[in-house]
Amino acid sequence: MAIVTADDYRERLYRMRKNIYMGGELIGRDDPRLKPGVDLIADSFERVKDPNLKDTITAKSHLTGEEVHRLNHIHQSSEDLLKKQECTRLLCQQAGGCIQRCMGIDALNALSVVTKDCDDNFGTEYYPRFVEFMKYFQKNDLVGNCAQTDIKGDRSKRPFEQSDPDLYLRVIEKKKDGIVVRGCKAHNSNAPFSDEIVVVPTRLMTDEEADWSVAFSIPADTPGIKQVVRITTPRPRKHIHTKHFYGVADSTTIFDDVFVPWERVFLCGETYFASILAMLFATYHRHSYTGCKPAITDLIMGASALVADYNGVAEASHVKDKLSELIATAELVYAAGIAASVKSTEAASGTHIPNIIYTNVGRYHAGVSLYHEYETLADLAGGLPATLPMEDDFFSPETQPLLEKYMKRKDGISAENQHRLFRYLSDMLCSAHAGVAQVGGLHGGGSPVMEKIAIRNQYDIDSRKRLIKMHSGIKD
Ligand SMILES: Cc1cc2nc3c(=O)[nH]c(=O)nc-3n(C[C@H](O)[C@H](O)[C@H](O)COP(=O)(O)OP(=O)(O)OC[C@H]3O[C@@H](n4cnc5c(N)ncnc54)[C@H](O)[C@@H]3O)c2cc1C
């Protein structure tokens, strides 16, 4: 079985070269500030032991024949895609938010398609390299970050038009044994907790953009890589403890003339396939969103229902109406992912690609509904998440009995539970961590307009026009 323990994962992470910069310091991955994020990823290793999750969280590798983590699998069927979606939803529910382990494997699935197609069309030798790398990745149960989003400079200009060509990551030198790359990738979730950084292009590339059409994977501590990192966690607690391991970090990942050996290069100069790769990673990643985003709605829904209950208004018609809306959002997004899985297509490599329209429809609805979902929770929770007294005041002799008396709402709900729920709601709605989760839920996998473009480009609008011509009796 190619699945390691959470301790093995931590150990190898802590052995990595220091290349993380945080708050003006160069730190190791064992820095306590990174612990909540390390714990979050470590939890994805631990969950394999859960007998109720086993069938969903593991898969049989078609490359090694061994059992691997589902989030390290190359999808071989619609069933695999369905299980990935289910696994993502379950793990996010249990973690209490984004599990940060999808983007690496989403990029690797996209590469498994594109490297084979490129070889078949151009006689290149990327696919065998990719397969060897993938076996190594699965055997060691690695964690990958996908670094797709370039810094991008002036958004109205293409990569080759920027006044500084490094604003999109590019190849600056080709050598006998590899390439040297320079650039910077933005917003890289989980990069400080990853073994590998999988780099793919950000956008469609034109003929002038061969130098920017590059894909590769390298260890996250490779010389020349500098990760400038910030972490967000729910607010620290002193008294009201929960499992509370949750934390996410993002890295601004600088590639300061980084050498990548050829065996780790999966595209180099093929502009057409770089474009396909950019689109395919987005497709796999947005499909992952059809699993994680319903889990976020599940949390918002649970919090909304519970607070309405504690407030004594669970039976009010507007509360029931709001819960129905949340259910509709969660399940519509999930259903779009199911449709995308069922309607997947098989690439030449055997990898299954989720249906692009259903994937993007699901991700689009998830993104644009998100702020409304938080609005629903904020509405039902009232103002207290914003003005909840500080934790210490609930435990100081003078204010404790008074706060407990005045926190009480419905009979049968203890002051402590009332306090616990509102402390959680305050984190969920009013903390810096909540703000990051909201922006991530909107932009992660691409800003909403990107999904609209993907939907429109793939959709047969002409056939709909023909329908109207038929019904109107127009003949041309
Ligand atoms: C929490 C979080 C985690 C993330 N994790 C990852 C990750 O792990 N890996 C990764 O690669 N990326 C990651 N992303 C990046 C995410 O995919 C991008 O934020 C998203 O693609 C938008 O890019 P941007 O942030 O550069 O915004 P911008 O591109 O600056 O977009 C801002 C606005 O400008 C519009 N716009 C941009 N360009 C144009 C144009 N040419 N013409 C017209 N309008 C335009 C956009 O539609 C949008 O409305 C993450 C983002 C967040 C917030």
The ligand as a Gaussian input file, in Angstrom:
#p B3LYP/6-31G(d) Opt

LIG

0 1
 C       -7.589000      31.734000      -1.499000
 C       -7.102000      31.501000      -2.899000
 C       -6.404000      30.327000      -3.183000
 C       -5.888000      30.099000      -4.469000
 N       -5.123000      28.978000      -4.719000
 C       -4.456000      28.861000      -5.892000
 C       -3.491000      27.821000      -6.114000
 O       -3.249000      26.973000      -5.260000
 N       -2.837000      27.793000      -7.292000
 C       -3.055000      28.700000      -8.260000
 O       -2.416000      28.622000      -9.309000
 N       -3.939000      29.707000      -8.093000
 C       -4.639000      29.810000      -6.938000
 N       -5.553000      30.843000      -6.756000
 C       -5.651000      31.838000      -7.805000
 C       -6.978000      32.005000      -8.516000
 O       -7.120000      31.051000      -9.532000
 C       -6.966000      33.448000      -9.050000
 O       -7.171000      34.302000      -7.932000
 C       -7.986000      33.716000     -10.117000
 O       -7.666000      32.997000     -11.275000
 C       -8.023000      35.215000     -10.439000
 O       -6.751000      35.687000     -10.764000
 P       -6.170000      36.994000     -10.022000
 O       -6.250000      36.751000      -8.559000
 O       -4.845000      37.284000     -10.603000
 O       -7.199000      38.123000     -10.334000
 P       -7.261000      39.024000     -11.629000
 O       -6.868000      38.223000     -12.814000
 O       -6.520000      40.266000     -11.377000
 O       -8.802000      39.302000     -11.728000
 C       -9.454000      40.441000     -11.160000
 C      -10.633000      40.809000     -12.044000
 O      -10.152000      41.250000     -13.306000
 C      -10.768000      40.516000     -14.352000
 N       -9.778000      40.334000     -15.421000
 C       -8.546000      39.797000     -15.320000
 N       -7.925000      39.818000     -16.517000
 C       -8.769000      40.352000     -17.382000
 C       -8.710000      40.646000     -18.786000
 N       -7.620000      40.391000     -19.515000
 N       -9.789000      41.213000     -19.360000
 C      -10.897000      41.500000     -18.633000
 N      -11.014000      41.255000     -17.312000
 C       -9.971000      40.700000     -16.701000
 C      -11.182000      39.185000     -13.722000
 O      -12.255000      38.596000     -14.413000
 C      -11.570000      39.630000     -12.323000
 O      -12.894000      40.080000     -12.317000
 C       -6.118000      31.053000      -5.488000
 C       -6.844000      32.219000      -5.207000
 C       -7.334000      32.452000      -3.942000
 C       -8.074000      33.742000      -3.673000

